Structures are given as C-alpha cells and as structure tokens.
Amino acid sequence: MPILPPRRNPKTGVQKEGNFLPIPSKFPKIIIPYFADRPLNFHNYLSTPSSAWRWGEHRVERALSERTSPLAMEGLHSMIGSFLNATIDDIALTGLSAPYSGKVRQSYNAPGGRKIIVATDRLSAFDRQITTIPLKGQVLTQLSRYWFEKTRDICPNHVIAYPDPNVVVCRKLNMLPVELVVRGYLAGSTGTSILRMYKAGRRTMYGVTFPDGMRDCQKLDHPIITPTTKAGVAEHDAPLTPQQVVAENIVDQATWNTVSAYALALFARGQEIAATRGLILADTKYEFGVLPDGTILLGDEIHTPDSSRYWIADTYQQRLDAGEMPDTLDKDVVRRWLTAHCDPYNDPIPTIPDEVRIATAETYISVYEKITGEKLVLPDAAVDPAKRIQAAVQDYLAGNP
C-alpha cells in the first residue's frame, strides 16, 4: 500500500507523516492515529452540527460524507470495516470443557494443568457488555504478550504458548478475588475511580487522604493501589482499602504484601517503557493467581487499552493547564460516547454506531503499534475467526497433549 504524502487540512494545516492528526482545540479529546504506510481516514473536520458526535462537554465533528479521496475510502477505515461483521462475540471450542466466560475472555480447562484463554472482541465498560470492537481480542492478546515478556524479570506470569493471535495457553491458577488497580493520576470515569469520587466531594478513598484543590487528571505525589472486588459479568466492582483486603480475609497479609509489591513494580516498568513511546500510563489493573504449590503468578492481561489508561505525553501539561482532558488512547472512546447518550449504569445501552466502533479499533491498534514498534498483522477477513481459532487450538493440543 503506498505511503501517503502529507495532507493539508484547511483548519489545522499540514499533517506530517507518522504523527497524530491535530484536532482543533475546541474539538474533543480523542486521538485519530495516522499510520504513514496506510491511507488516512477521518482527515476532514467540519463544523456542521449534523456531523457532530457529543462526547461529554465536547464535540467530535467528522465529515463522514466528505471523504472524497478513493484512497482514504479504501484505507484503514475500510480495512477495519471489513471486520465489523466478523468480530468474535462468543466462541465454543469443541473437544474441551465448557468454557468460563468473563467480561471479555473465555477460558477452557486443558490437560496438564493448563487453561486455554480466548480473547473475544467484546468490549466491557461500566461493568456491562457494550459491543464488539473489530480486532480488539487480537490486540489485547498480542499487547499482553509484549508486556508479559517485558516484565517477567519482575513477576512470573502464567503464559505457556500462543497458538493463535487471539489465544494464550497458560498455567491454571486459583485467581485471587481482588483486582489491584494502580493509579498515578487523579483520573477515571467509572464509579470506582478516584476522580469521580473526588468530584463528588470525597477526600479519603481507598485508605488514602487527598487534599482539596486538586485538578482533574493531576499527577499524584506517588502511585497508589486502589483494590476492588473482582465482580462477575453483570456485577459491579466494589472499592476496598488495603486494610479491608486483609481484615476481611480476601487474601492474607503475606499474599497482599507480595502482590502489592509486584503491582507497584510492574506499574513503574510500564510507565518507564510508555514514556519512551511518548505515552503516559496513568493507571492500570493487575490480576494475580496462585499455583497449587503456592507460587503467585501474574494472570489475565497486562497494560492493555482495556485494563489501562494511556495519555499522549506531549500534550498532557498543556491540556492540564487549560483545564482540558488529556488526549487519550484507551476505551474511553466508547465510555465518553455512552456517558453523553445515557446513564451507562442504569439505562439500556444504545446501539454503538459503527463509526465509534471503528474509531475505537483504530485506537487499540494505535496503542499496540506505538508501544511495540511493530505493525499489527491483520488476519484474513474472509476466514471465519471461530474456525481459525478452533483449528489452531486443535493443532496445538495435538502436538502438546
């Protein structure tokens, strides 16, 4: 596919290769990634109300009818669009036990103390299943693969093999019933986020006291751990203090000491690597499990757009000083759309427009490529992903009984 020359936007000027589309400051805080070797989409921004989406107090204005370039029409937008009807919502692998279905992943027991975990394309937010995002499961699996490899010197993890882009074979763990959320900034939009509670007037959260006068998305003096219960698919996570985790026998003191130390060290490594990629890892979630011999391993996922909040470092301070939300690269794309259209905790979830799904997919792919420095290898859209995954798992088990 040809490399595009820089494009001139009448509102923002010339777009340089390899950067992100500059969006006029009055517009919303969503990053539209620009891939130098892929045709650009969403490159015109108009001020017509009919093309506007509401994002909280902001507006993304997109000229969906103004994409006159054939190259743009056939570019990344079309590539992702070809997967809109080939997303993985549910999958049933034959020859294995009945799966356990989480919010995003489905896991199967396999011989030899192993589990086979398939990352679907489901997107969960506000403790609810929202929609599917093309290629999301692949991004989650492959980005976690990158981070598991980059952090295994800090904490052992559950990974054994990757037979398919959406599949990890791992060691079967007894997962701890607590999620360790590490936060470096006063941020978040969910009911368990410190920003939402802070704006509601609370100053003591998760056993930590915050001063008055803090700004949205302000950096904390040091990262803190804000544990929550591990909710089921239709349940809400509940905030805990570290003291409660031990006092209520969720985990014992020695286990808590170990996993909290792991979490802070993993977060420090994640922030360090993200900074070299021009990103801020603002917060993230870790889940740990225990082997039969008592060894604690990192499980689930690590530093993905599902479990983490990424911001663009170059514009962070400017936007903070202006009282604006940071430029974000995570599933806040969908969260913001939802909060602008309904009460996502109580109202029926409206159908997510395809353009929002595609924009979210672009964000996920952008995070993967920006962090790893590699292009995401797209699967064949003509191949049924369920059949592809079934064949890959069968081949793996045949060679590794």
C-alpha positions, 0 to 999 in steps of 0.5 A: 500500500503506498505511503501517503504524502502529507495532507493539508487540512484547511483548519489545522494545516499540514499533517506530517507523516507518522504523527497524530492528526491535530484536532482543533482545540475546541474539538474533543479529546480523542486521538485519530492515529495516522499510520504513514504506510496506510491511507488516512481516514477521518482527515476532514473536520467540519463544523456542521452540527449534523456531523457532530458526535457529543462526547461529554462537554465536547464535540467530535465533528467528522465529515463522514460524507466528505471523504472524497479521496478513493484512497482514504475510502479504501484505507484503514477505515475500510480495512477495519470495516471489513471486520465489523461483521466478523468480530468474535462475540462468543466462541465454543471450542469443541473437544474441551470443557465448557468454557468460563466466560468473563467480561471479555475472555473465555477460558477452557480447562486443558490437560496438564494443568493448563487453561486455554484463554480466548480473547473475544472482541467484546468490549466491557465498560461500566461493568456491562457488555457494550459491543464488539470492537473489530480486532480488539481480542487480537490486540489485547492478546498480542499487547499482553504478550509484549508486556508479559515478556517485558516484565517477567524479570519482575513477576512470573506470569502464567503464559505457556504458548500462543497458538493463535493471535487471539489465544494464550495457553497458560498455567491454571491458577486459583485467581485471587478475588481482588483486582489491584488497580494502580493509579498515578493520576487523579483520573477515571470515569467509572464509579470506582475511580478516584476522580469521580469520587473526588468530584463528588466531594470525597477526600479519603478513598481507598485508605488514602487522604487527598487534599482539596484543590486538586485538578482533574487528571493531576499527577499524584505525589506517588502511585497508589493501589486502589483494590476492588472486588473482582465482580462477575459479568453483570456485577459491579466492582466494589472499592476496598482499602488495603486494610479491608483486603486483609481484615476481611480475609480476601487474601492474607497479609503475606499474599497482599504484601507480595502482590502489592509489591509486584503491582507497584513494580510492574506499574513503574516498568510500564510507565518507564517503557510508555514514556519512551513511546511518548505515552503516559500510563496513568493507571492500570489493573493487575490480576494475580493467581496462585499455583497449587504449590503456592507460587503467585503468578501474574494472570489475565492481561497486562497494560492493555487499552482495556485494563489501562489508561494511556495519555499522549505525553506531549500534550498532557501539561498543556491540556492540564493547564487549560483545564482540558482532558488529556488526549487519550488512547484507551476505551474511553472512546466508547465510555465518553460516547455512552456517558453523553447518550445515557446513564451507562449504569442504569439505562439500556445501552444504545446501539454503538454506531459503527463509526465509534466502533471503528474509531475505537479499533483504530485506537487499540491498534494505535496503542499496540503499534506505538508501544511495540514498534511493530505493525499489527498483522491483520488476519484474513477477513474472509476466514471465519475467526471461530474456525481459525481459532478452533483449528489452531487450538486443535493443532496445538493440543495435538502436538502438546497433549 
